[in-house]
Amino acid sequence: MSDLSIVTWNINSVRLRAPRVSAFLEQHKPDVLCLQEIKCREGQFPTKVFEELGYKHMHIAGQKGLHGVATVSKLPIEQLEPPEFCNLGHARIVASRIAGFDIHNIYLPAGGDEADPVINEKFAHKLEFLDRMERIYGEFDANTPLIVVGDLNIAPHENDVWSHKQLLKVVSHTPVETDAMARIIKAGSFTDLARREHGDDEKLYSWWSYRAKDWAASNRGRRLDHIWANAAAEPKAVGGTYRIHTDERGGEKPSDHAPVEMHFNV
């Protein structure tokens, strides 16, 4: 039985951080890399960097200076029609079929600073996006192995944030967001693989703010980056392979997100 390794990473500008991505791929060699916030149009994507490392198959949804997602793979990609989660036309999802899995690579709206949809259009958009995810995943073919990855901009559990009490009113950890994510997981019969592999009492972070003078010392993180598997895909997720590459948050010109990895039996 062969192994499919998948990494998801909000890269916060793929052109700016192409050397870091290249070094990561050379070292870890995942089969599939799902990037969010690439911040470029399709034609500006640094395809040569990936092709030279054997990632000759690419599915890119770009946007000028904002958003954007891309899935690059050593294996052939069948490009699928993306679900209509976003009502504003942003480049926030690519849907691909690779090695028998449907893989949805998502960059969910951050939602701005105010957790009030009445006064904050960005938060209203985020909630609309989440509502659409719940409805569409509730109608998804349960027999198709589906893996959902990406920067979902919600830290759902108490131990997915550095302080549950202090962040309850902070966008990404408010009850309206975490409850919405719980409904999506239920509707799509998903398993949050991070919490399958690590108990709810364990702290897990994948994002640390640039505002911290020493992100590692303060360690005020949040787990915003996710890998889910539906009921048809979850049994194929290989135990013990979940990993947050925390070291990638450090060094020169890092993204504020760390890559997250999981392997699946094919």
C-alpha angles and dihedrals in degrees: 000000000000127000129234115201118199128189125189120198135170095215098183094220117003094206093052092048100035092118091054092047091049092051091048093051092047090053103039103024101202116187093228131027119193113196129192132193093025089162098209143088120261092258092053095054111118095241094162092063091059098038091056089056094050099264096126097151117077138172112190134180108184137183132187110271095330143074115336131153134211136186117201123186145180086216128064117279125214106203113225132196106266119236113254100249096138120066094188100063095247121157096248107132143037121187116205137172113221127168092343096312128108105223120196112196108197137185103192118202114268092221104224125254106297118071092212120101091198095064100022117062091187091059091046088053091051092053091048089051090052092048090053091049091053093050097043097044089048087061097043118121103265092206093062113089105238128188118189116197137166150077100317093173094223127105100203106185133058090245093049088079133051092239122017094190096047094047100045090102095038119100110258095038105045117126092244089059098041091046090051091051090050090053091051092051090050095045093051096038088237130169117214096224095201090062093041087059098037127038121246090251093065121092113236125179133174100171133055123180121251087225093076114096089214110017094186095049095047092037093192094160140154132205102236099146117080146186116197131177127198122226092274093051103035096079088056093057107107114233117235095024099096110113138168107207094218094171090070089068088068133058129054119347097343127182112246087240128071122220117257122209138197134167129218134196113242 
